[in-house]
Amino acid sequence: MNSKKKWTKDYYAGNLLWFGIACFVFALFFLAPTLFTSEKSLIEKRGKVENVKAFYTRVSSKGHKSVKSELILNLENDTRNYKLAKNIEQSWNNEKYELIEKELKKSGKAIVWIKESEQSDMEPEVFQIATGENEVLYDMNDVKFELKFLFPFLIVMGIFGIGVYLHNKYPKRIKNLIK
């Protein structure tokens, strides 16, 4: 094999190693804590709704423009911001967040579930929201829905990237392992 071809192959295999490691790290340290949170590890915060607002913001990343929908909830005598955010692509309407806003304003009271370990954070991750009458408006399935697909995808991409690197670096050992 000529040296330029080998160099190119080694270069891309090395990049795939870092890509695979990055996929694993992102999946394990950013997605797994949310995906594998149980209801037992959550605490509830109750209170009167001081402010609740659903709004939209245009965002741009690498030339791609989209719309981010956010819902911010504040409870009386509580300095925390309970925030939900979701990229809704080109739509300027998030019916789910607008319904939550409407129902919380109507009820005047809210119950918010957060991780016990995040109760001192100014913006804890919200896992569930209900009205003061225990009518659940946003639940754990809403939080975890997208992660159920993204987490295994990133793990597979991590295995692929690291596998290509190992196959390039140790081809004989990998072939023996597969046999």
VOPAGU-2260 file (C-alpha; in pm, 1 decimal, decimal comma):
REM VOPAGU-2260
SITE   aa  ch    i         X         Y         Z
SITE  MET   A    0       0,0       0,0       0,0
SITE  ASN   A    1     143,5     337,1     -88,9
SITE  SER   A    2     221,6     575,0     196,4
SITE  LYS   A    3     -25,4     848,1      92,6
SITE  LYS   A    4    -315,4     600,0      89,5
SITE  LYS   A    5    -208,6     457,1     427,3
SITE  TRP   A    6    -173,1     807,3     572,9
SITE  THR   A    7    -524,0     899,2     452,7
SITE  LYS   A    8    -670,2     578,2     592,2
SITE  ASP   A    9    -496,2     634,0     928,5
SITE  TYR   A   10    -607,8     997,4     935,9
SITE  TYR   A   11    -977,6     916,8     885,1
SITE  ALA   A   12    -963,0     620,5    1124,3
SITE  GLY   A   13    -813,1     850,4    1390,2
SITE  ASN   A   14   -1090,0    1105,2    1333,3
SITE  LEU   A   15   -1349,2     829,6    1364,2
SITE  LEU   A   16   -1193,4     727,4    1696,3
SITE  TRP   A   17   -1245,6    1078,3    1835,0
SITE  PHE   A   18   -1594,6    1091,4    1685,9
SITE  GLY   A   19   -1679,5     757,3    1850,4
SITE  ILE   A   20   -1543,8     869,8    2186,2
SITE  ALA   A   21   -1738,1    1197,6    2160,9
SITE  CYS   A   22   -2060,7    1005,2    2084,8
SITE  PHE   A   23   -2007,1     781,8    2389,4
SITE  VAL   A   24   -1926,4    1073,0    2619,6
SITE  PHE   A   25   -2228,1    1273,5    2504,5
SITE  ALA   A   26   -2461,2     973,0    2537,3
SITE  LEU   A   27   -2333,6     865,8    2878,5
SITE  PHE   A   28   -2279,9    1201,5    3049,6
SITE  PHE   A   29   -2551,4    1419,4    2896,7
SITE  LEU   A   30   -2835,5    1190,3    2788,5
SITE  ALA   A   31   -2813,9     890,7    3023,2
SITE  PRO   A   32   -2871,0    1088,9    3346,4
SITE  THR   A   33   -3200,2    1219,0    3207,8
SITE  LEU   A   34   -3303,1     899,4    3031,5
SITE  PHE   A   35   -3243,5     676,6    3333,1
SITE  THR   A   36   -3391,6     908,5    3596,8
SITE  SER   A   37   -3657,2     730,2    3799,3
SITE  GLU   A   38   -3962,5     883,4    3963,2
SITE  LYS   A   39   -3817,2     792,7    4303,8
SITE  SER   A   40   -3527,3    1034,3    4251,7
SITE  LEU   A   41   -3760,6    1330,0    4189,3
SITE  ILE   A   42   -3899,4    1579,2    4436,8
SITE  GLU   A   43   -4196,1    1802,7    4385,6
SITE  LYS   A   44   -4214,5    2175,4    4427,2
SITE  ARG   A   45   -4560,7    2321,8    4483,2
SITE  GLY   A   46   -4668,7    2679,0    4475,2
SITE  LYS   A   47   -4877,0    2956,8    4332,0
SITE  VAL   A   48   -4793,2    3048,3    3976,1
SITE  GLU   A   49   -4618,1    3383,4    3981,7
SITE  ASN   A   50   -4539,3    3389,1    3610,9
SITE  VAL   A   51   -4575,3    3146,7    3320,9
SITE  LYS   A   52   -4494,2    3237,6    2963,4
SITE  ALA   A   53   -4457,6    3043,2    2639,1
SITE  PHE   A   54   -4254,4    3221,0    2373,3
SITE  TYR   A   55   -4061,4    3161,0    2053,5
SITE  THR   A   56   -3712,7    3262,4    1944,1
SITE  ARG   A   57   -3546,8    3234,8    1603,3
SITE  VAL   A   58   -3213,3    3055,3    1634,1
SITE  SER   A   59   -2940,0    2986,5    1383,6
SITE  SER   A   60   -2669,7    2722,7    1379,6
SITE  LYS   A   61   -2421,3    2691,6    1094,2
SITE  GLY   A   62   -2656,1    2869,9     855,5
SITE  HIS   A   63   -2960,5    2657,5     943,6
SITE  LYS   A   64   -3238,9    2872,1    1087,7
SITE  SER   A   65   -3507,0    2728,7    1310,2
SITE  VAL   A   66   -3741,3    2827,1    1591,6
SITE  LYS   A   67   -3692,1    2744,1    1959,6
SITE  SER   A   68   -4002,2    2720,7    2175,5
SITE  GLU   A   69   -3963,9    2787,3    2547,8
SITE  LEU   A   70   -4190,4    2778,4    2848,5
SITE  ILE   A   71   -4073,9    2955,5    3164,8
SITE  LEU   A   72   -4251,6    2900,7    3494,8
SITE  ASN   A   73   -4187,3    3084,7    3820,9
SITE  LEU   A   74   -4353,2    3000,3    4152,1
SITE  GLU   A   75   -4414,2    3244,4    4435,3
SITE  ASN   A   76   -4139,9    3250,7    4700,2
SITE  ASP   A   77   -3913,4    3045,6    4472,0
SITE  THR   A   78   -3620,0    3203,4    4287,9
SITE  ARG   A   79   -3578,4    2914,2    4041,9
SITE  ASN   A   80   -3676,2    2928,3    3675,2
SITE  TYR   A   81   -3851,5    2610,5    3566,4
SITE  LYS   A   82   -3789,6    2600,7    3193,9
SITE  LEU   A   83   -3885,5    2374,0    2907,1
SITE  ALA   A   84   -3725,0    2425,1    2566,8
SITE  LYS   A   85   -3764,8    2251,9    2234,0
SITE  ASN   A   86   -3652,7    2319,3    1879,0
SITE  ILE   A   87   -3966,8    2321,6    1663,7
SITE  GLU   A   88   -3792,0    2375,9    1327,9
SITE  GLN   A   89   -3985,2    2630,3    1116,2
SITE  SER   A   90   -4316,9    2631,3    1304,2
SITE  TRP   A   91   -4409,9    2928,5    1520,9
SITE  ASN   A   92   -4656,5    2721,7    1721,9
SITE  ASN   A   93   -4602,9    2472,9    2004,5
SITE  GLU   A   94   -4950,5    2368,2    2113,0
SITE  LYS   A   95   -4816,5    2161,9    2404,6
SITE  TYR   A   96   -4640,5    2456,8    2571,1
SITE  GLU   A   97   -4929,5    2692,7    2499,6
SITE  LEU   A   98   -5173,4    2444,9    2657,7
SITE  ILE   A   99   -4950,0    2415,1    2966,1
SITE  GLU   A  100   -4936,5    2796,1    2991,9
SITE  LYS   A  101   -5314,5    2827,7    2959,3
SITE  GLU   A  102   -5391,8    2554,6    3214,6
SITE  LEU   A  103   -5141,4    2685,9    3470,5
SITE  LYS   A  104   -5280,9    3038,5    3441,0
SITE  LYS   A  105   -5632,8    2901,5    3484,8
SITE  SER   A  106   -5535,9    2689,2    3787,4
SITE  GLY   A  107   -5312,7    2950,7    3951,7
SITE  LYS   A  108   -5114,6    2671,4    4120,8
SITE  ALA   A  109   -4849,9    2434,3    3992,1
SITE  ILE   A  110   -4657,1    2126,2    4092,3
SITE  VAL   A  111   -4315,2    2076,8    3933,4
SITE  TRP   A  112   -4099,9    1764,3    3966,4
SITE  ILE   A  113   -3720,4    1802,3    3953,2
SITE  LYS   A  114   -3423,8    1588,3    4053,6
SITE  GLU   A  115   -3346,5    1606,5    4422,9
SITE  SER   A  116   -2980,8    1664,7    4335,0
SITE  GLU   A  117   -3075,0    1978,9    4135,0
SITE  GLN   A  118   -3293,1    2150,0    4394,3
SITE  SER   A  119   -3029,0    2417,7    4458,7
SITE  ASP   A  120   -2984,2    2493,0    4084,3
SITE  MET   A  121   -3134,2    2812,7    3944,8
SITE  GLU   A  122   -3266,2    2628,4    3636,9
SITE  PRO   A  123   -3323,4    2263,9    3731,1
SITE  GLU   A  124   -3430,6    2016,5    3465,5
SITE  VAL   A  125   -3809,0    1975,8    3474,1
SITE  PHE   A  126   -3942,0    1619,7    3454,2
SITE  GLN   A  127   -4310,2    1675,8    3516,3
SITE  ILE   A  128   -4557,5    1964,1    3554,6
SITE  ALA   A  129   -4909,7    1945,2    3692,6
SITE  THR   A  130   -5175,5    2194,4    3792,0
SITE  GLY   A  131   -5253,7    2244,0    4159,4
SITE  GLU   A  132   -5537,1    1992,8    4110,5
SITE  ASN   A  133   -5283,3    1721,6    4011,4
SITE  GLU   A  134   -5378,1    1731,7    3643,0
SITE  VAL   A  135   -5053,0    1628,9    3473,1
SITE  LEU   A  136   -4970,8    1857,3    3180,9
SITE  TYR   A  137   -4614,2    1746,2    3106,2
SITE  ASP   A  138   -4474,1    1412,7    3219,9
SITE  MET   A  139   -4154,6    1209,3    3217,9
SITE  ASN   A  140   -4245,9    1041,6    2887,3
SITE  ASP   A  141   -4239,3    1383,9    2718,3
SITE  VAL   A  142   -3889,4    1446,1    2856,0
SITE  LYS   A  143   -3753,7    1104,6    2760,3
SITE  PHE   A  144   -3930,0    1053,2    2425,0
SITE  GLU   A  145   -3657,5    1190,5    2195,6
SITE  LEU   A  146   -3376,5    1052,3    2410,3
SITE  LYS   A  147   -3507,5     696,8    2366,5
SITE  PHE   A  148   -3397,0     715,2    2002,7
SITE  LEU   A  149   -3096,0     944,6    2029,6
SITE  PHE   A  150   -2920,1     753,0    2310,1
SITE  PRO   A  151   -2894,7     415,0    2128,6
SITE  PHE   A  152   -2808,8     592,8    1801,8
SITE  LEU   A  153   -2512,8     768,2    1965,3
SITE  ILE   A  154   -2397,4     445,4    2131,6
SITE  VAL   A  155   -2405,9     265,5    1793,9
SITE  MET   A  156   -2219,8     554,1    1627,0
SITE  GLY   A  157   -1961,8     540,8    1907,6
SITE  ILE   A  158   -1911,5     167,3    1859,6
SITE  PHE   A  159   -1883,4     218,0    1483,3
SITE  GLY   A  160   -1623,5     496,5    1511,0
SITE  ILE   A  161   -1410,5     311,3    1763,8
SITE  GLY   A  162   -1454,8     -16,0    1571,8
SITE  VAL   A  163   -1329,3     134,6    1245,6
SITE  TYR   A  164   -1025,3     273,6    1426,0
SITE  LEU   A  165    -947,0     -59,2    1594,6
SITE  HIS   A  166    -999,4    -249,1    1269,2
SITE  ASN   A  167    -756,8     -13,7    1094,6
SITE  LYS   A  168    -498,7     -23,4    1374,5
SITE  TYR   A  169    -517,0    -398,2    1456,9
SITE  PRO   A  170    -670,1    -572,9    1153,9
SITE  LYS   A  171    -538,9    -922,1    1233,8
SITE  ARG   A  172    -650,6    -915,1    1597,5
SITE  ILE   A  173    -997,4    -790,8    1505,9
SITE  LYS   A  174   -1039,0   -1060,9    1239,1
SITE  ASN   A  175    -934,4   -1324,8    1495,6
SITE  LEU   A  176   -1184,3   -1187,1    1747,4
SITE  ILE   A  177   -1467,4   -1199,1    1494,3
SITE  LYS   A  178   -1389,7   -1560,7    1400,7
